[in-house]
């Protein structure tokens, strides 16, 4: 899935003890996210949302071998770059994989882009699109298997002063927050809050 973030420069994540490699070379881009945490609306500009760990079967080709299905253990995170990043392991070593967002309705399954989303709610189980469609929220992994978020855990990032420069690092005072929903607009998260309160 292509990144939809349009503002900000690529930022190298730097912790207090040195460079963080949590999200590889992608880094993070500034993208305002509005979210529900314990019923309250908050916002953050640099972030990652963890969806959980999964046991999947994916096709891979290794040197000297034909492409074949392998069992993998992988976790997925949605980054403020706009990417869903999948990282894990198999008996062949480290595995990276890609995923896209998907909505499931009575009309079937459809891949959706970040810009299609009005808001995600019900702890990651439901999504409402800007065109009004409402359905179950899924991650479509390499057009092979679809899984629902098991959880939504927000990792927040903020700027620190280090060596006379501003560096982006994990907000260690407020991180790993369980989310009830998220949106890229204040209007969207307000609607998500109303939906959660009406349940």
Buried (B, 14 or more C-beta within 10 A) or exposed (E): BEBBBEEBEEBEBBBEEEEBEBBEEBBBBBBBBBBBBEEEBBEBBBBBBBBBEBEBEBEBEEEEEEEEEBEBEBBBBBBBBBBBBBBBEBEEEEBEBBBBBBBBEEEEEBEBEBEBBBBBBBBBBBBBBEEEBBBBBBBBBEEEBBBBBBEBBBBBBBBBEEEEEEBBBBBEEBBEBEBBBBBBBEEBBBBBBEBBEEE
